[in-house]
Amino acid sequence: MYCADQIGETTTLFHCTPNSHCMPETDRGWSLIIMSLLAIIIAAAVFINFSSPVPEPVNATGTLTGTVTIGPLCPVEPCTVTPDQLAAAFAARTIIVSIPGGSIVAESVPDPRTGYSIALKPGAYSIDMRHLGIDRSPDLPKTVTIRAGETGRLNISIDTGIR
């Protein structure tokens, strides 16, 4: 809807809405440009906000967990091992966590029933064990990446070499 207003010799054309809000036709063009720019700015702000990584809390940690099996523990079967002997076999083979430069940051004695669980800061780590005699494991050494709030799993099988 348009209406006209004449003041002196100048006629101004107005664009009117149904609610009788009238504005000069020339102002309407600027209003559309300003509204378009505002929409672009809002869309850019939303995109930047959602594409930015969420910072991790300073004390954020992740967890490395797993089971550990050791065997054989006797040269012949059947093998009778007391709970104390079994606990000693696991205690002698601690899980070692080090940073890529080689510094040890954590050690854990695995439990025969529950395995191990180590809280670590986010990052890359090398996992190994303290070897006893000719022990070996096809699972170690292993490089793992820990992420904040997540649990990584590394099950470890240790061959004692006893035959």
Sequence and secondary structure as in RCSB ss.txt:
>XXXX:A:sequence
MYCADQIGETTTLFHCTPNSHCMPETDRGWSLIIMSLLAIIIAAAVFINFSSPVPEPVNATGTLTGTVTIGPLCP
VEPCTVTPDQLAAAFAARTIIVSIPGGSIVAESVPDPRTGYSIALKPGAYSIDMRHLGIDRSPDLPKTVTIRAGE
TGRLNISIDTGIR
>XXXX:A:secstr
 EEEEEETTEEEEEEE TT  EEEHHHHHHHHHHHHHHHHHHHHHHHHHHHS     TT  EEEEE EEEE  SS
SSS    HHHHHHHHHTS EEEE TTS EEEEE  BTTTBEEEEE SEEEEEEE   TT B TT SEEEEE TT 
EEE  EEEE    
